[in-house]
Amino acid sequence: MRQKQYYVYILTNRSKTLYVGITSDLETRLWQHKNHVFPGFTDRYQIDRLVWFETYGDVHAAIAREKQIKGWTRTRKMALIVVGNPTWRDLSEDWGKPIQLGLADRNA
């Protein structure tokens, strides 16, 4: 049986407004953010770019980490992002798109 996974994540927008969240289904949750399914902070400020996440096997550890990060200063959150994603690339930009396989030349 596959163990359930939990994700603590940070989203941003063009202005680098930050949002910290937790979910057990990161791909679905990102789709919801990108499609503005729920009204609120992320919808109002168009926060829909995934710039950082961590995976946990224990929901209590994930909740504790989310609370820890939410308590940090903006500067510390930004430093966490820069360590793993220095260009602030949207880590979910290719999710849901067809995969391009690197197939060898078919005429060879």
Phi, psi and omega in degrees: 000134182281133179286139178292143179245150179233146185235131169256131188220159174235129176248160176214180175228191181298330180273001181064033168289137186253147175221130178250131181218177178221145179201162173257357179220088187296318181297315179295318181297320178294321176301317179298317178296314183293334181256010174051047182294321183247130176291150179148200186304308184292327177290314183299320184257011177054046180271106186211019180249119179281117182245350180196145171201157174229152181249140180227147175266348183241123183298324181293322177294320180294317179297318179297319180294318178301313180297320179300310182295320178300333180278350181284162173287161176302319180299317180292321177298317180296322178296321178299317179296313185299327180301315183259345185212069187300336180264000181059035178296145175288108184292346181255010186299331181261359182294134179085357178265151178300144179275131176268113179277141178275075182279142178293161178306123184291342181271356183286000000 
